[in-house]
Amino acid sequence: MTDKELLVVLNAAIADARAAAAAANTAAASANQASAGSAAGVAGARTQSNVEQADVSKSALNVIADQVESDIDTPEAWKANVKRTYDVHQSADMESFSRNRVHFDGMVTQLQTHLANINQLTLQSLANNQNQSNLNNTLSIDRSWNINETDLSAKSAAVLTDAILSRAAITPKK
């Protein structure tokens, strides 16, 4: 509701209050006329005084309405209410933002820890692979320059068996 619409509503309420007061004064005047039972001139005088009272009453209401409107200052009241509403909602939003930020920071910390663990495992795996590769290279170089003990013992056993068989004059079975 805009300020102008609010003023229209307030003016209508004030007009209704004035009309109700005038109706009450008119009813009171009618009651006074009926209860007096006096001459028409006296009744007319009373009606006149009631009308004057209604005018005084209307002017008093006008003064009161003017005082109320000047004391409240409707646009400032609306601004104050809007500001308070804004502050309440902003406070709720900031609390929600703060809770979400704490949750997000916890997730980021957990992600960083997880990535650090993955990096450590990756480096350990690479180091293990490098060590295994170096070991294999060392063994292959060693085998190419040195006599293979297994092959030597197998050849020695075959030569030894042939020598024993030939010495005993036993021919090997084929």
C-alpha positions in Angstrom: 0.0 0.0 0.0 1.4 3.4 -1.0 1.5 6.5 1.2 -1.3 8.1 -0.9 -3.5 5.0 -0.6 -2.9 4.9 3.2 -3.8 8.6 3.5 -7.0 7.9 1.6 -7.9 5.1 3.9 -7.1 7.2 7.0 -9.1 10.2 5.7 -12.0 7.8 5.0 -11.8 6.5 8.6 -11.7 10.0 10.0 -14.7 11.0 7.8 -16.6 7.9 9.1 -15.8 8.9 12.7 -17.0 12.4 12.1 -20.2 11.1 10.5 -20.8 8.8 13.5 -20.3 11.7 15.9 -22.7 13.8 13.9 -25.2 11.0 13.9 -24.8 10.6 17.6 -25.3 14.3 18.1 -28.4 14.3 15.9 -29.8 11.4 17.8 -29.1 13.1 21.1 -30.9 16.2 19.8 -33.9 14.2 18.7 -34.0 12.6 22.1 -33.7 16.0 23.8 -36.6 17.3 21.7 -38.8 14.3 22.4 -38.1 14.3 26.1 -38.5 18.1 26.5 -42.1 18.2 25.3 -42.0 21.9 25.4 -42.9 24.6 22.9 -41.7 24.6 19.3 -39.6 27.6 19.9 -37.8 26.0 22.8 -37.3 22.8 20.7 -35.9 24.9 17.9 -33.5 26.6 20.3 -32.4 23.2 21.6 -32.0 21.9 18.0 -30.0 25.0 17.2 -27.7 24.4 20.2 -27.3 20.8 19.2 -26.3 21.8 15.7 -23.8 24.2 17.2 -22.5 21.4 19.4 -22.2 19.2 16.3 -20.2 22.0 14.6 -18.0 22.3 17.6 -17.6 18.6 17.8 -16.7 18.5 14.1 -14.1 21.2 14.5 -12.7 19.4 17.5 -12.4 16.2 15.4 -10.7 18.2 12.7 -8.2 19.5 15.2 -7.6 16.0 16.7 -7.3 14.5 13.2 -4.8 17.2 12.2 -2.8 16.6 15.4 -2.8 12.8 14.8 -1.6 13.3 11.2 1.1 15.7 12.2 2.3 13.5 15.1 2.5 10.3 13.1 4.1 11.5 9.9 2.9 8.6 7.9 5.7 8.4 5.3 8.3 8.2 8.1 6.3 5.6 9.9 6.2 3.5 6.7 9.9 4.0 6.2 10.6 2.9 9.8 8.4 -0.2 9.4 10.1 -1.1 6.1 13.5 -0.6 7.6 12.6 -2.8 10.6 11.2 -5.5 8.3 14.3 -5.2 6.1 16.6 -5.5 9.1 14.7 -8.6 10.4 14.9 -10.3 7.1 18.6 -9.3 6.6 19.4 -10.6 10.0 17.8 -14.0 9.2 19.6 -14.0 5.8 22.9 -13.2 7.4 22.5 -16.0 10.0 21.6 -18.5 7.2 24.6 -17.2 5.2 26.9 -17.6 8.2 25.7 -21.2 8.8 26.1 -22.1 5.1 29.6 -20.5 5.0 30.7 -22.6 8.0 29.4 -25.7 6.3 31.1 -24.8 3.0 34.4 -24.0 4.7 34.2 -27.5 6.4 33.6 -29.1 3.0 36.6 -27.2 1.5 38.8 -28.3 4.3 37.7 -31.9 4.0 38.3 -31.7 0.2 41.8 -30.3 0.7 42.7 -33.0 3.2 41.4 -35.7 0.7 43.4 -34.2 -2.2 46.5 -34.1 0.0 46.0 -37.8 0.8 45.6 -38.6 -2.9 48.7 -36.7 -3.7 50.7 -38.5 -1.0 49.5 -41.9 -2.3 50.2 -41.0 -5.9 53.8 -39.9 -5.0 54.3 -43.1 -3.0 53.1 -45.2 -5.9 55.4 -43.4 -8.3 58.3 -43.9 -5.9 57.5 -47.6 -5.6 57.3 -48.0 -9.4 60.6 -46.2 -9.8 62.2 -48.4 -7.2 60.8 -51.6 -8.9 62.0 -50.3 -12.3 65.5 -49.6 -10.9 65.6 -53.1 -9.3 64.6 -54.7 -12.6 67.2 -52.7 -14.5 69.9 -53.7 -11.9 69.0 -57.4 -12.1 69.0 -57.4 -15.9 72.4 -55.6 -16.1 73.7 -58.0 -13.5 72.5 -61.0 -15.5 74.0 -59.8 -18.7 77.5 -59.3 -17.2 77.5 -62.1 -14.6 77.1 -65.8 -15.0 73.6 -67.0 -14.3 74.0 -69.4 -11.3 71.0 -71.5 -12.2 72.1 -72.0 -15.8 75.6 -72.8 -14.7 74.5 -75.4 -12.2 72.2 -77.0 -14.9 75.1 -77.1 -17.4 77.4 -78.4 -14.8 75.0 -81.1 -13.9 74.7 -82.2 -17.5 78.4 -82.2 -18.1 78.9 -84.0 -14.8 76.3 -86.6 -15.8 77.8 -87.1 -19.2 81.3 -87.6 -17.6 80.0 -90.1 -15.1 78.2 -92.0 -17.8 81.1 -92.0 -20.1 83.4 -93.2 -17.5 81.2 -96.0 -16.5 80.8 -96.9 -20.1 77.2 -96.8 -19.8 75.4 -95.4 -22.7 72.7 -93.1 -22.0 69.2 -94.1 -22.9 67.5 -92.1 -25.4 
